[in-house]
């Protein structure tokens, strides 16, 4: 009989970065690209086109007033949109007295996200990564199809809610599944790429909205890709061996590992290969019970949840304040996506050289400094090229926020045990979605005071930096498989007996 091996030994034996993981990586980051586009779709499809004046009075007023305000107090026959494209703003008249409905489109999406992440991620821990991911991909395809055929604003809101609901669970469960097929540092690298493509997806939403004449056509590329991902995942992605081992399904775990070994071109494991024991929890334990019955995990989730809330406040509030910066809104949105790419990719260097903890603190510092610079008087009237300084500082803060998002996904997954990993991440994600739901109403805060959002964000960041001090470094450490491993990670020795 072969002696018991560690999880790391087993994954290296079947291949932790072979053809299988590369295929899965493309699924993971491709899904993030589409989800990023859908997340910022409502903002991209509600940008007001330029106004063409049909009267002298309109032309005179347009020189003095913003077009958004002008069209609200002149006659409808004195102006028209110069853009022949049909987006949600033009089709559903989301301007003047209906302006508040623009924010509602994003809010209902994040309400769906918040509800979904609480329910669906628990399914991922309870019933497995594979079945849950297939269910969520089917839900995504059907929701996009429903949105494509929507004729009324109410229908758009309903399917946006459903998209948020399914996106939430998929983003967490897909990431969890990938991490359990490879080593922690590879999972962290994949998460950086996923965050980068999510950001690119936000820019893609603007490009699709600008390119297509009818908003329905901008959904077709997203629908096609989601359907392809569903087919590939159903055919080529088995249940993760770590989840199967945690459920004491060793024979199924061996089959899963041998499937990976076969795809990667590695030697298959023999039937007498002794797999590691991955759990001291009962397979029937509720994931929430595992977290809330242990003080260490409960404290960690509370601190991490506030950090997720904070970065969501900063990231999405700055995203939705693009129209108040004085520059072209399409341009600022696209630049936010462009700046996010090197910002998120920089994690590959900092998080792997200096660790998750130090890097998170550094990016939070960059974010709070850039937001503080936005409060400098007259910063919005000083231009560097075609963009004012305030827009540049917002772009830097937004980029740092995107980097922290990617770091927190990795950091959180690396401090939680197998049977509660997806649920714990969902609790943190729920906190982030509360902030996301509120973020579209930054437009109202800007009307009260343009400085309020920066003060709120800076206060949250400084509080988070203080709370995160007790979260341990996880660089080059194996994923915890049970509560005993988590206690060892946090305290240096286990307070829980491992079986």
PyMOL commands that set and color helices and strands:
alter all, ss='L'
color gray80, all
select helices_A, chain A and resi 7-14+19-39+41-44+56-62+67-70+76-78+88-92+96-98+100-127+129-148+153-179+184-211+217-236+241-246+250-264+287-292+295-320+322-324+329-345+347-353+356-373+379-381+389-413+418-439+442-448+452-470+483-491
alter helices_A, ss='H'
color red, helices_A
select strands_A, chain A and resi 51-53+79-81+383-384+387-388
alter strands_A, ss='S'
color yellow, strands_A
deselect
rebuild
show_as cartoon
